Amino acid sequence: MDIKRRASAEAIGTFWLVFGGCGSVVISTQYPDGIGIVGVSFAFGLTVLTMAFTISRISGCHLNPAVTLGLCVAGRFPRGDVAYYVAAQVAGSIAAAGLLLLIVSGAPDYDVSRLGLGENGYGEFSPGGYSLMACFVTEFVLTAFFLFIILGATETRISAATAPVAIGLALTLIHLISIPVTGTSVNPARSTGPALAVGGTAIVQLWLFWLAPLLGAAAGSLIYRALFAEPAAPPAPSIAEAEAESA
């Protein structure tokens, strides 16, 4: 599958993740009988689960720059395609946040400065008031385990039919743990769209939700690769590399 189609799948999949996950935050939790933390956690998990069954055969269904980086570090993804995937994921997130803001702004009692758009934060802007250090450690550790699970669930000896379930449930568990801490990122693209839509402090604090997940993903991948990875052939060259070789 050429890089344009794979990147398009990543943009669409990330759109679904942000629209479904953050949409559940700003729409379905605003009422007395709303879905709450458990419901939001499952909403994010279900977006990944459904997209994994839909686009894994096309792009691998990363939906997350940290996952793309982690798979590259683990030797499962060509370095030359990382930038294409990350750009597509961020674009999908921005598009989803923009459309979600348009929809929720149609409610008479919605105020983006008060209700937000599912953005992430630390310190005063953490849902539970958690410190910068606590939020950084949480995002780092949970992203490391997320990559650890992804790498194990997608090993060749594991049925491809079960990997999306394991990964979707892992993301659900991650949200159950960390929504009170940071609102849960573990995904720089997921954090970027809502932050740009809300503006202000959400943009100022966005750095943490890039740095901690990326470092955590690299750490989780290195640990898994060192301890448990099956011997595998090197990844196929990127489209750009293949074209350069044929020129």
N, C-alpha and C positions, 0 to 999 in steps of 0.2 A: 504494500500500500504506500503510495507516495506521501511525502511529508505534508503536502497541503491538505490531503484528506485526513491524515492522522491528527494534524494540528486542529483542523475543524472539529473533529470528534472531541478533542480535549476542550475546546472552547464551549461546545454545546454541553458536554458533561459537567464542566465547572459552573456554567450558567445554572444548570439544574440543581447542583449542590447548594449554591448560594441562594437561589430563588426559593428552593424548598426548605433549606435549613433556616436561613435568616427570615424567610417569610413566616415560618412557624413561630419565630421569636416575636415578631412585631404584629402579627395578626392573631394567632391562636392563643397567645398568653395574656391578652389584654382584657379578658372577661372573667367573671367570678368562677365559671366552670371551664376555664382554659386548660390547656394540656400540661402546663407546668414544665419543670426540668426534665422529668422522665419523657414526656411527649416530645420536647425539643431534641433530646438525645436520640430518640428513635427516628425523628424526622431526618436528622443529619445521617444517621446510619442507613436509613432506607434510600436516601438519594444515592449514596455510594453503591449500595447493594443493587439497586435497579439499573444504574448506569454500568456497573461492572458486567452484568449479564448482557447489556446492550452493545457496548463499544469496546469491550476487552479485546475482541478479535481484530479490531481496527487499530486502536492506539495503545492498548494495554490498560486504559482507564486509570491514568495517574490522578488527574484532577487537582494536582497539588505540586507546586515547585519543589517542596521538600521531598516528596516521593520521587519525583524525577531525578533530583540530585542524589538521593539515596540509592536508587537503582543504578545510576551511573557509577557511583562509588563502589557498588557491589559488583560491577562488571557486567550488569544486565542491560545497559542502555548506552548507546553511542554518544560520546561527548558532543559531537557535531550537531546533534538534534536537540540538545538541552534548551538552547535559547528559543527555538521555535515553539517547543512545548510550553515553556514558562510564559512567553508572550501570549500564546493562545489562552492559557489558563487565566492570566490576569485580565485579558480582554473579556472573557466570558464572565468573570466576576463583576467587572465594572458594568457590563450590560445588564446583568441580573439585578444589581443594586439599583441602577437607574430605573429599570422597569418597576421594581418593587416599591421604590420611593414614589413613583407616579401613582401606583395603585393605592398605597396606604394614605397618600395625601388626599384621596377622595373621601376619607372618613372625617366627619365634622370635628371630632375630638382628637385627631392626630396632630402631634407637634413633634417634629423631628428633634428639636433641641431637648425635649423632655423624654420622649420615648425611644429615640435613637433608631437604628436600623440593624440591630444585631452586631454592632461593632465590638471590638475587643478593647480592653483597657487594663491598666495596672494602677496601684496606689488609690487615689481618690476615685478613679474611674473603673476600678475593679468592682464587679458586682458585690463582693464581700469585703471590699476594702483591703485586699491583700497587697503586701509590699512589692516593690519592683523585683527584689531578689526572689521572693516566693513565686511570683508569676514567671520569672525567667526559668527557674528550676522546673516548675510544673510543665511549661511548654517544652523544655529541652527533654526531660525524661519521658513524657508521654509520646512525643514524636519519635524518640529513639525506639520505644517499644512498638509503636505503630509500624515502623520500618522493619523491625525484627519479625513482627507477625506477618507482614506482607511478604517478606522474603521466604519465610518458612512455608506459608500457605501456597505459594506459587512455585515451589520446587517441583521439578519434573515428576517426582514420584507421587505427588499429591494430585488427585483428580481436579481438573479445571472447573468442574461443576461445583466443588465445595469451597473454593478460594473466595468467591464473592461473599459468601455467607460469613466466613471467618473475618474477613476484612470489614464488612459492614457492621458486624457485632462488635468488633474491636473499636470502631469509631464511636459506636453507641456508648460503650463502656467509658471511653475517654471523655466523652461529654458528661456522663454521669458524675465523673470525678471532678472535672475542672470547670464546669459552667460557673460555680460560685467564685472561682479564683480569677479567671481571665475572660469568662464568656466562651472559652475554648476556641483556640485557633488551630494549632498544629498544622496550619496551612496558610502560607503567606498570601496566596491568591484570594482565599476566602476572606482574609482580613482586609485586603486592599480595596475591593469594591465598596463595601459599607463605609470604610473610613473616608474614602474620597467623597462619597455621597453626603456624609454627615459633616465632614470638615472639622476645623478647629483642633481640639485636643486629640481626637481620634487619629488625625494625620501625624501630629507630633509624636504620639506613642507608637506609631506603626512600625518603627524600626525593630522593636522587640519581637514583633510577630513575624518578622522576616528572619532576624538573627537567630533566635532561640530554636525555631523549628528546623532551620537549615543545618545548624550545628548538631542538633539532636538526631536528625536524619542521617547525617554523615557518621556520627558515632554509632548509632544502632546498626548501620550497614557494615561498618568496619568490624564490629564485634561479631555479627552473624557470619560474615565472610571468613573471619579468622577461625571461628570455632566450629561452624556447622555446615558451611556451604558445600554442596556437591561439586565435584570437578565438572567444569562446563567449558564448552568452546567459547572463544571470545565473541562479543556481540557483532552483529553484522555492521558493516560500515554505514555511516549516515548517507543520506541522499547526496548531500553536498560533497562528501568525501568520494563517493562512487563516481559522481560527475567529474570531479577533479582528476581522478585516476584515468578516466576514459578519454579525457581531453588530450 
